[in-house]
Amino acid sequence: MDEYQLESLKEKAQLIYDRLLDYFGMPEIGEPDSPLETLICTILSQNTNDRNRDIAYEALIKRFPDWAAVRDANPEDVMDAIRPAGLANQKGPRIQQVLRQIAEERGNLSLDFLSEFSVEEAMSWLTSFKGVGPKTASIVLLFCLGMPVFPVDTHVYRVTGRLGIRPLNLTADQSHPFLASIFNPEIYMPGHLILIRLGREICHARKPNCENCPLIDICNYYQNINNS
């Protein structure tokens, strides 16, 4: 992709953000949780919805007094606590293994030290854990530590492809650095959230509600289906 094409995509990305901001309003961004809490929450959120994730997380912290207790617990007890999030037999052992590795490597159960790392170092450290990919790592780094990364979940991946602001042949993992290159770093956080809202409320996977979308005149998907 040449410089002219990249600049064109940057302009389109900014236009998309501005229109969605007018349409939905500024997303609510609360106070950040600790990086470790967010890491556990994001593991729980894999392949489920926010409601089930939250139920599982609340059950986990209600059942165990601290993260050391979760780490050292009987695996069956952890799996039982997080069952509402689904895939408990995978997520429970994964969470315990992550906690063990953090304690072994750092001597305590905290990820605050990542703020001293470069983005590349922090991303590499987090993704060294089994079950922690670029999306999970990016959420921790952006929302807890304010690092300039652009998380790509299933909604962001779908809508950016349909809108035509990323090459369709990019994988989700490849899309993280690409979308970071076309969005202004100052809007990574609200931009990520507002694209998720577009995907959840309008640009559905199976049947997008194009007629209620503020972006149809600049959406590649809409133009293609109406000109074919």
C-alpha atoms as an extended CHARMM CRD file, in Angstrom:
* protein
*
       228  EXT
         1         1  MET       CA              0.0000000000        0.0000000000        0.0000000000  PROA      1               0.0000000000
         2         2  ASP       CA              1.4950000000        3.3250000000       -1.0500000000  PROA      2               0.0000000000
         3         3  GLU       CA              1.5460000000        6.5470000000        0.9690000000  PROA      3               0.0000000000
         4         4  TYR       CA             -1.3700000000        8.0590000000       -0.9550000000  PROA      4               0.0000000000
         5         5  GLN       CA             -3.6230000000        5.0630000000       -0.2020000000  PROA      5               0.0000000000
         6         6  LEU       CA             -2.6150000000        5.1170000000        3.4470000000  PROA      6               0.0000000000
         7         7  GLU       CA             -3.4140000000        8.8140000000        3.7840000000  PROA      7               0.0000000000
         8         8  SER       CA             -6.7730000000        8.2270000000        2.1040000000  PROA      8               0.0000000000
         9         9  LEU       CA             -7.5970000000        5.5070000000        4.6350000000  PROA      9               0.0000000000
        10        10  LYS       CA             -6.5450000000        7.7730000000        7.5080000000  PROA      10              0.0000000000
        11        11  GLU       CA             -8.9630000000       10.4440000000        6.2880000000  PROA      11              0.0000000000
        12        12  LYS       CA            -11.7490000000        7.8830000000        5.9410000000  PROA      12              0.0000000000
        13        13  ALA       CA            -11.0570000000        6.4560000000        9.3960000000  PROA      13              0.0000000000
        14        14  GLN       CA            -11.3160000000        9.9290000000       10.9310000000  PROA      14              0.0000000000
        15        15  LEU       CA            -14.5480000000       10.6220000000        9.0320000000  PROA      15              0.0000000000
        16        16  ILE       CA            -16.0160000000        7.3350000000       10.2740000000  PROA      16              0.0000000000
        17        17  TYR       CA            -15.0700000000        8.1760000000       13.8480000000  PROA      17              0.0000000000
        18        18  ASP       CA            -16.5130000000       11.6960000000       13.6240000000  PROA      18              0.0000000000
        19        19  ARG       CA            -19.8170000000       10.4610000000       12.2100000000  PROA      19              0.0000000000
        20        20  LEU       CA            -20.1770000000        7.6720000000       14.7480000000  PROA      20              0.0000000000
        21        21  LEU       CA            -19.4120000000       10.1410000000       17.5150000000  PROA      21              0.0000000000
        22        22  ASP       CA            -22.2300000000       12.3860000000       16.2610000000  PROA      22              0.0000000000
        23        23  TYR       CA            -24.5480000000        9.3770000000       15.9570000000  PROA      23              0.0000000000
        24        24  PHE       CA            -23.8430000000        7.5460000000       19.2280000000  PROA      24              0.0000000000
        25        25  GLY       CA            -22.1850000000       10.1990000000       21.3680000000  PROA      25              0.0000000000
        26        26  MET       CA            -18.9140000000        9.8240000000       23.2340000000  PROA      26              0.0000000000
        27        27  PRO       CA            -18.5690000000        6.3530000000       24.7970000000  PROA      27              0.0000000000
        28        28  GLU       CA            -18.4530000000        6.1990000000       28.5740000000  PROA      28              0.0000000000
        29        29  ILE       CA            -14.9480000000        5.3760000000       29.7380000000  PROA      29              0.0000000000
        30        30  GLY       CA            -14.7340000000        4.6760000000       33.4450000000  PROA      30              0.0000000000
        31        31  GLU       CA            -11.7530000000        4.5850000000       35.7410000000  PROA      31              0.0000000000
        32        32  PRO       CA             -9.3040000000        1.8600000000       34.7180000000  PROA      32              0.0000000000
        33        33  ASP       CA             -9.1880000000       -1.4120000000       36.6140000000  PROA      33              0.0000000000
        34        34  SER       CA             -5.8290000000       -2.9160000000       37.4650000000  PROA      34              0.0000000000
        35        35  PRO       CA             -4.0550000000       -4.6330000000       34.5560000000  PROA      35              0.0000000000
        36        36  LEU       CA             -4.3420000000       -8.0120000000       36.2830000000  PROA      36              0.0000000000
        37        37  GLU       CA             -8.0910000000       -7.6580000000       36.8870000000  PROA      37              0.0000000000
        38        38  THR       CA             -8.5800000000       -6.6610000000       33.2670000000  PROA      38              0.0000000000
        39        39  LEU       CA             -6.4770000000       -9.5840000000       32.0420000000  PROA      39              0.0000000000
        40        40  ILE       CA             -8.6010000000      -12.0740000000       34.0160000000  PROA      40              0.0000000000
        41        41  CYS       CA            -11.8280000000      -10.3780000000       32.8820000000  PROA      41              0.0000000000
        42        42  THR       CA            -10.7550000000      -10.4580000000       29.2540000000  PROA      42              0.0000000000
        43        43  ILE       CA             -9.8860000000      -14.1570000000       29.4310000000  PROA      43              0.0000000000
        44        44  LEU       CA            -13.3600000000      -14.7590000000       30.8710000000  PROA      44              0.0000000000
        45        45  SER       CA            -14.9260000000      -12.7040000000       28.0450000000  PROA      45              0.0000000000
        46        46  GLN       CA            -13.5750000000      -14.9660000000       25.3060000000  PROA      46              0.0000000000
        47        47  ASN       CA            -16.4230000000      -16.6060000000       23.3530000000  PROA      47              0.0000000000
        48        48  THR       CA            -19.1510000000      -15.1690000000       25.5580000000  PROA      48              0.0000000000
        49        49  ASN       CA            -21.0460000000      -11.9250000000       26.1360000000  PROA      49              0.0000000000
        50        50  ASP       CA            -20.3890000000       -9.1520000000       28.6410000000  PROA      50              0.0000000000
        51        51  ARG       CA            -23.2150000000      -10.1980000000       30.9570000000  PROA      51              0.0000000000
        52        52  ASN       CA            -21.9740000000      -13.7690000000       31.3510000000  PROA      52              0.0000000000
        53        53  ARG       CA            -18.4050000000      -12.5170000000       31.7590000000  PROA      53              0.0000000000
        54        54  ASP       CA            -19.4340000000      -10.1540000000       34.5450000000  PROA      54              0.0000000000
        55        55  ILE       CA            -21.4470000000      -12.8320000000       36.3610000000  PROA      55              0.0000000000
        56        56  ALA       CA            -18.4610000000      -15.1970000000       36.2380000000  PROA      56              0.0000000000
        57        57  TYR       CA            -16.0140000000      -12.5240000000       37.3790000000  PROA      57              0.0000000000
        58        58  GLU       CA            -18.1990000000      -11.4680000000       40.3170000000  PROA      58              0.0000000000
        59        59  ALA       CA            -18.5960000000      -15.1180000000       41.3380000000  PROA      59              0.0000000000
        60        60  LEU       CA            -14.8360000000      -15.6020000000       41.1850000000  PROA      60              0.0000000000
        61        61  ILE       CA            -13.9320000000      -12.6370000000       43.3800000000  PROA      61              0.0000000000
        62        62  LYS       CA            -16.7670000000      -13.4470000000       45.7990000000  PROA      62              0.0000000000
        63        63  ARG       CA            -15.5890000000      -17.0320000000       46.2160000000  PROA      63              0.0000000000
        64        64  PHE       CA            -11.8650000000      -16.3050000000       46.6440000000  PROA      64              0.0000000000
        65        65  PRO       CA            -10.3470000000      -13.5830000000       48.8540000000  PROA      65              0.0000000000
        66        66  ASP       CA             -7.5170000000      -12.6690000000       46.4710000000  PROA      66              0.0000000000
        67        67  TRP       CA             -5.7240000000      -13.7320000000       43.2870000000  PROA      67              0.0000000000
        68        68  ALA       CA             -3.2650000000      -15.8840000000       45.2200000000  PROA      68              0.0000000000
        69        69  ALA       CA             -6.2170000000      -17.9130000000       46.4810000000  PROA      69              0.0000000000
        70        70  VAL       CA             -7.4780000000      -18.3220000000       42.9150000000  PROA      70              0.0000000000
        71        71  ARG       CA             -4.0110000000      -19.4280000000       41.8190000000  PROA      71              0.0000000000
        72        72  ASP       CA             -3.7120000000      -22.0350000000       44.5580000000  PROA      72              0.0000000000
        73        73  ALA       CA             -7.3120000000      -23.2650000000       44.5670000000  PROA      73              0.0000000000
        74        74  ASN       CA             -8.5970000000      -26.6520000000       43.5550000000  PROA      74              0.0000000000
        75        75  PRO       CA             -9.0960000000      -26.3290000000       39.7730000000  PROA      75              0.0000000000
        76        76  GLU       CA            -12.6340000000      -27.6860000000       40.0890000000  PROA      76              0.0000000000
        77        77  ASP       CA            -13.5680000000      -24.8420000000       42.4380000000  PROA      77              0.0000000000
        78        78  VAL       CA            -12.3030000000      -22.2070000000       39.9880000000  PROA      78              0.0000000000
        79        79  MET       CA            -14.0930000000      -23.8550000000       37.0750000000  PROA      79              0.0000000000
        80        80  ASP       CA            -17.3060000000      -24.0190000000       39.0840000000  PROA      80              0.0000000000
        81        81  ALA       CA            -17.1220000000      -20.3090000000       39.9340000000  PROA      81              0.0000000000
        82        82  ILE       CA            -16.6080000000      -19.1470000000       36.3480000000  PROA      82              0.0000000000
        83        83  ARG       CA            -19.0150000000      -21.5870000000       34.6720000000  PROA      83              0.0000000000
        84        84  PRO       CA            -21.4560000000      -18.8120000000       33.5990000000  PROA      84              0.0000000000
        85        85  ALA       CA            -18.7720000000      -17.5100000000       31.1990000000  PROA      85              0.0000000000
        86        86  GLY       CA            -18.6690000000      -20.8280000000       29.3380000000  PROA      86              0.0000000000
        87        87  LEU       CA            -15.6520000000      -22.9830000000       28.4700000000  PROA      87              0.0000000000
        88        88  ALA       CA            -14.8740000000      -23.1920000000       32.1870000000  PROA      88              0.0000000000
        89        89  ASN       CA            -12.7520000000      -26.3050000000       31.7050000000  PROA      89              0.0000000000
        90        90  GLN       CA            -10.4280000000      -24.2410000000       29.4970000000  PROA      90              0.0000000000
        91        91  LYS       CA            -10.6180000000      -20.8300000000       31.1250000000  PROA      91              0.0000000000
        92        92  GLY       CA            -10.1910000000      -22.0090000000       34.7210000000  PROA      92              0.0000000000
        93        93  PRO       CA             -6.8540000000      -23.8000000000       34.2330000000  PROA      93              0.0000000000
        94        94  ARG       CA             -5.7300000000      -21.0150000000       31.9000000000  PROA      94              0.0000000000
        95        95  ILE       CA             -6.3670000000      -18.3330000000       34.5320000000  PROA      95              0.0000000000
        96        96  GLN       CA             -4.5810000000      -20.3590000000       37.2070000000  PROA      96              0.0000000000
        97        97  GLN       CA             -1.5870000000      -20.9850000000       34.9480000000  PROA      97              0.0000000000
        98        98  VAL       CA             -1.3240000000      -17.2750000000       34.0770000000  PROA      98              0.0000000000
        99        99  LEU       CA             -1.3920000000      -16.3980000000       37.7740000000  PROA      99              0.0000000000
       100       100  ARG       CA              1.2900000000      -18.9860000000       38.5340000000  PROA      100             0.0000000000
       101       101  GLN       CA              3.5490000000      -17.7320000000       35.7680000000  PROA      101             0.0000000000
       102       102  ILE       CA              3.1920000000      -14.1050000000       36.8230000000  PROA      102             0.0000000000
       103       103  ALA       CA              4.0720000000      -14.9730000000       40.4120000000  PROA      103             0.0000000000
       104       104  GLU       CA              7.0210000000      -17.1200000000       39.3440000000  PROA      104             0.0000000000
       105       105  GLU       CA              8.4620000000      -14.5110000000       36.9920000000  PROA      105             0.0000000000
       106       106  ARG       CA              7.7480000000      -11.3570000000       38.9830000000  PROA      106             0.0000000000
       107       107  GLY       CA              7.5500000000      -12.5040000000       42.5890000000  PROA      107             0.0000000000
       108       108  ASN       CA              4.0530000000      -11.0640000000       43.1010000000  PROA      108             0.0000000000
       109       109  LEU       CA              0.6430000000      -10.9220000000       41.4500000000  PROA      109             0.0000000000
       110       110  SER       CA              0.7320000000       -7.5440000000       39.7510000000  PROA      110             0.0000000000
       111       111  LEU       CA              1.1200000000       -6.3460000000       36.1810000000  PROA      111             0.0000000000
       112       112  ASP       CA              1.7780000000       -2.7140000000       37.0660000000  PROA      112             0.0000000000
       113       113  PHE       CA              5.4100000000       -3.1420000000       36.0300000000  PROA      113             0.0000000000
       114       114  LEU       CA              4.2970000000       -3.2760000000       32.3890000000  PROA      114             0.0000000000
       115       115  SER       CA              3.9990000000        0.5200000000       32.4410000000  PROA      115             0.0000000000
       116       116  GLU       CA              7.8100000000        0.6080000000       32.3910000000  PROA      116             0.0000000000
       117       117  PHE       CA              7.9780000000       -1.5040000000       29.2240000000  PROA      117             0.0000000000
       118       118  SER       CA              7.7980000000       -0.3740000000       25.6330000000  PROA      118             0.0000000000
       119       119  VAL       CA              4.6150000000       -1.3090000000       23.7700000000  PROA      119             0.0000000000
       120       120  GLU       CA              6.4840000000       -4.0610000000       21.9340000000  PROA      120             0.0000000000
       121       121  GLU       CA              7.9920000000       -5.4700000000       25.1320000000  PROA      121             0.0000000000
       122       122  ALA       CA              4.6710000000       -5.3920000000       27.0000000000  PROA      122             0.0000000000
       123       123  MET       CA              2.8110000000       -7.0100000000       24.0950000000  PROA      123             0.0000000000
       124       124  SER       CA              5.4310000000       -9.7380000000       23.7910000000  PROA      124             0.0000000000
       125       125  TRP       CA              5.3700000000      -10.4280000000       27.5420000000  PROA      125             0.0000000000
       126       126  LEU       CA              1.5870000000      -10.7430000000       27.7410000000  PROA      126             0.0000000000
       127       127  THR       CA              1.1810000000      -12.8410000000       24.6080000000  PROA      127             0.0000000000
       128       128  SER       CA              3.7370000000      -15.3300000000       25.9160000000  PROA      128             0.0000000000
       129       129  PHE       CA              0.9400000000      -16.7470000000       28.0810000000  PROA      129             0.0000000000
       130       130  LYS       CA             -1.1810000000      -19.5230000000       26.6380000000  PROA      130             0.0000000000
       131       131  GLY       CA             -4.6140000000      -18.1770000000       25.7520000000  PROA      131             0.0000000000
       132       132  VAL       CA             -3.5290000000      -14.5210000000       25.7140000000  PROA      132             0.0000000000
       133       133  GLY       CA             -3.5000000000      -13.1920000000       22.1670000000  PROA      133             0.0000000000
       134       134  PRO       CA             -3.0310000000       -9.7120000000       20.7180000000  PROA      134             0.0000000000
       135       135  LYS       CA             -6.6480000000       -8.7060000000       21.3970000000  PROA      135             0.0000000000
       136       136  THR       CA             -6.5070000000       -9.5520000000       25.1040000000  PROA      136             0.0000000000
       137       137  ALA       CA             -3.0630000000       -7.9920000000       25.4930000000  PROA      137             0.0000000000
       138       138  SER       CA             -4.1160000000       -4.8410000000       23.6370000000  PROA      138             0.0000000000
       139       139  ILE       CA             -7.1490000000       -4.3310000000       25.8620000000  PROA      139             0.0000000000
       140       140  VAL       CA             -4.9700000000       -4.5270000000       28.9740000000  PROA      140             0.0000000000
       141       141  LEU       CA             -2.3500000000       -2.1670000000       27.5700000000  PROA      141             0.0000000000
       142       142  LEU       CA             -4.7840000000        0.4190000000       26.1910000000  PROA      142             0.0000000000
       143       143  PHE       CA             -7.4450000000        0.5650000000       28.8850000000  PROA      143             0.0000000000
       144       144  CYS       CA             -5.2600000000        0.0530000000       31.9650000000  PROA      144             0.0000000000
       145       145  LEU       CA             -1.9080000000        1.5250000000       30.9950000000  PROA      145             0.0000000000
       146       146  GLY       CA             -2.8100000000        4.0130000000       28.2650000000  PROA      146             0.0000000000
       147       147  MET       CA             -0.4060000000        2.4880000000       25.7650000000  PROA      147             0.0000000000
       148       148  PRO       CA             -0.9450000000        3.2970000000       22.0660000000  PROA      148             0.0000000000
       149       149  VAL       CA             -2.4130000000        0.0280000000       20.7840000000  PROA      149             0.0000000000
       150       150  PHE       CA             -5.6630000000       -0.6070000000       18.9080000000  PROA      150             0.0000000000
       151       151  PRO       CA             -7.5480000000       -3.7290000000       20.0650000000  PROA      151             0.0000000000
       152       152  VAL       CA             -9.3900000000       -5.6820000000       17.3850000000  PROA      152             0.0000000000
       153       153  ASP       CA            -12.2410000000       -7.8940000000       18.5310000000  PROA      153             0.0000000000
       154       154  THR       CA            -14.7400000000       -9.6810000000       16.2890000000  PROA      154             0.0000000000
       155       155  HSD       CA            -16.9300000000       -6.5720000000       15.8960000000  PROA      155             0.0000000000
       156       156  VAL       CA            -14.0490000000       -4.2420000000       15.0550000000  PROA      156             0.0000000000
       157       157  TYR       CA            -12.6350000000       -6.7700000000       12.6040000000  PROA      157             0.0000000000
       158       158  ARG       CA            -15.9800000000       -7.1930000000       10.8320000000  PROA      158             0.0000000000
       159       159  VAL       CA            -16.9740000000       -3.5350000000       10.5490000000  PROA      159             0.0000000000
       160       160  THR       CA            -13.5500000000       -2.2530000000        9.4800000000  PROA      160             0.0000000000
       161       161  GLY       CA            -13.5160000000       -4.8300000000        6.7010000000  PROA      161             0.0000000000
       162       162  ARG       CA            -17.0080000000       -3.9050000000        5.5260000000  PROA      162             0.0000000000
       163       163  LEU       CA            -16.2890000000       -0.1970000000        5.7140000000  PROA      163             0.0000000000
       164       164  GLY       CA            -13.1260000000       -0.6730000000        3.6820000000  PROA      164             0.0000000000
       165       165  ILE       CA            -10.5670000000        0.7760000000        6.0580000000  PROA      165             0.0000000000
       166       166  ARG       CA             -8.4760000000       -2.3670000000        6.2500000000  PROA      166             0.0000000000
       167       167  PRO       CA             -7.4790000000       -4.8430000000        3.5300000000  PROA      167             0.0000000000
       168       168  LEU       CA             -9.8670000000       -7.7990000000        3.5530000000  PROA      168             0.0000000000
       169       169  ASN       CA             -7.0030000000      -10.2750000000        3.4230000000  PROA      169             0.0000000000
       170       170  LEU       CA             -5.5890000000       -9.1650000000        6.7730000000  PROA      170             0.0000000000
       171       171  THR       CA             -6.0860000000      -11.5390000000        9.6770000000  PROA      171             0.0000000000
       172       172  ALA       CA             -7.4240000000      -10.2360000000       12.9730000000  PROA      172             0.0000000000
       173       173  ASP       CA             -3.9160000000      -10.3370000000       14.4690000000  PROA      173             0.0000000000
       174       174  GLN       CA             -2.4780000000       -8.4070000000       11.5150000000  PROA      174             0.0000000000
       175       175  SER       CA             -5.2760000000       -5.8480000000       11.8350000000  PROA      175             0.0000000000
       176       176  HSD       CA             -4.1070000000       -4.6010000000       15.2370000000  PROA      176             0.0000000000
       177       177  PRO       CA             -1.0100000000       -2.7500000000       13.9710000000  PROA      177             0.0000000000
       178       178  PHE       CA             -2.6660000000       -1.7950000000       10.6890000000  PROA      178             0.0000000000
       179       179  LEU       CA             -5.6540000000       -0.0670000000       12.3010000000  PROA      179             0.0000000000
       180       180  ALA       CA             -3.2940000000        1.5540000000       14.7970000000  PROA      180             0.0000000000
       181       181  SER       CA             -1.5110000000        3.0700000000       11.8110000000  PROA      181             0.0000000000
       182       182  ILE       CA             -4.6290000000        4.6840000000       10.3220000000  PROA      182             0.0000000000
       183       183  PHE       CA             -6.4240000000        5.9290000000       13.4340000000  PROA      183             0.0000000000
       184       184  ASN       CA             -5.1640000000        8.8740000000       15.4590000000  PROA      184             0.0000000000
       185       185  PRO       CA             -3.6320000000        7.5450000000       18.6960000000  PROA      185             0.0000000000
       186       186  GLU       CA             -5.6360000000       10.1260000000       20.6480000000  PROA      186             0.0000000000
       187       187  ILE       CA             -8.8780000000        8.3490000000       19.7040000000  PROA      187             0.0000000000
       188       188  TYR       CA             -7.8040000000        4.7110000000       20.0410000000  PROA      188             0.0000000000
       189       189  MET       CA             -9.9190000000        4.1270000000       23.1460000000  PROA      189             0.0000000000
       190       190  PRO       CA            -13.1920000000        5.7850000000       22.1010000000  PROA      190             0.0000000000
       191       191  GLY       CA            -12.6180000000        4.6440000000       18.5190000000  PROA      191             0.0000000000
       192       192  HSD       CA            -12.3750000000        1.0200000000       19.5910000000  PROA      192             0.0000000000
       193       193  LEU       CA            -15.5170000000        1.3100000000       21.7290000000  PROA      193             0.0000000000
       194       194  ILE       CA            -17.5660000000        3.1320000000       19.1340000000  PROA      194             0.0000000000
       195       195  LEU       CA            -16.7490000000        0.5770000000       16.4250000000  PROA      195             0.0000000000
       196       196  ILE       CA            -17.8270000000       -2.1990000000       18.7940000000  PROA      196             0.0000000000
       197       197  ARG       CA            -21.1270000000       -0.4010000000       19.3340000000  PROA      197             0.0000000000
       198       198  LEU       CA            -21.6150000000       -0.0930000000       15.5790000000  PROA      198             0.0000000000
       199       199  GLY       CA            -21.0450000000       -3.8460000000       15.2390000000  PROA      199             0.0000000000
       200       200  ARG       CA            -23.3660000000       -4.7630000000       18.0860000000  PROA      200             0.0000000000
       201       201  GLU       CA            -26.2660000000       -2.4570000000       17.2950000000  PROA      201             0.0000000000
       202       202  ILE       CA            -26.2180000000       -1.9770000000       13.5160000000  PROA      202             0.0000000000
       203       203  CYS       CA            -23.5680000000       -3.8410000000       11.5450000000  PROA      203             0.0000000000
       204       204  HSD       CA            -24.5840000000       -7.3230000000       12.6760000000  PROA      204             0.0000000000
       205       205  ALA       CA            -22.6750000000      -10.3370000000       11.4100000000  PROA      205             0.0000000000
       206       206  ARG       CA            -25.5770000000      -12.0520000000        9.6420000000  PROA      206             0.0000000000
       207       207  LYS       CA            -27.9890000000       -9.2800000000        8.7840000000  PROA      207             0.0000000000
       208       208  PRO       CA            -26.5780000000       -5.7460000000        9.0180000000  PROA      208             0.0000000000
       209       209  ASN       CA            -29.1660000000       -3.0160000000        9.5210000000  PROA      209             0.0000000000
       210       210  CYS       CA            -27.7240000000       -0.8170000000        6.7880000000  PROA      210             0.0000000000
       211       211  GLU       CA            -30.7520000000        1.4470000000        6.5330000000  PROA      211             0.0000000000
       212       212  ASN       CA            -30.1020000000        2.8010000000       10.0250000000  PROA      212             0.0000000000
       213       213  CYS       CA            -26.3590000000        3.2420000000        9.5620000000  PROA      213             0.0000000000
       214       214  PRO       CA            -24.8670000000        6.7430000000        9.2650000000  PROA      214             0.0000000000
       215       215  LEU       CA            -22.0360000000        5.4120000000        7.0850000000  PROA      215             0.0000000000
       216       216  ILE       CA            -23.7780000000        3.8310000000        4.0880000000  PROA      216             0.0000000000
       217       217  ASP       CA            -22.5110000000        6.4210000000        1.6200000000  PROA      217             0.0000000000
       218       218  ILE       CA            -18.8870000000        5.5840000000        2.4940000000  PROA      218             0.0000000000
       219       219  CYS       CA            -19.3020000000        1.8710000000        3.2360000000  PROA      219             0.0000000000
       220       220  ASN       CA            -17.7350000000       -0.5040000000        0.7230000000  PROA      220             0.0000000000
       221       221  TYR       CA            -20.0380000000       -3.3600000000        1.7450000000  PROA      221             0.0000000000
       222       222  TYR       CA            -23.2170000000       -1.3230000000        1.2370000000  PROA      222             0.0000000000
       223       223  GLN       CA            -22.0200000000        0.0720000000       -2.0850000000  PROA      223             0.0000000000
       224       224  ASN       CA            -21.0910000000       -3.4000000000       -3.3300000000  PROA      224             0.0000000000
       225       225  ILE       CA            -24.3810000000       -5.0940000000       -2.4520000000  PROA      225             0.0000000000
       226       226  ASN       CA            -26.3690000000       -2.2490000000       -3.9990000000  PROA      226             0.0000000000
       227       227  ASN       CA            -24.3280000000       -2.0490000000       -7.1830000000  PROA      227             0.0000000000
       228       228  SER       CA            -24.0320000000       -5.7540000000       -7.8970000000  PROA      228             0.0000000000
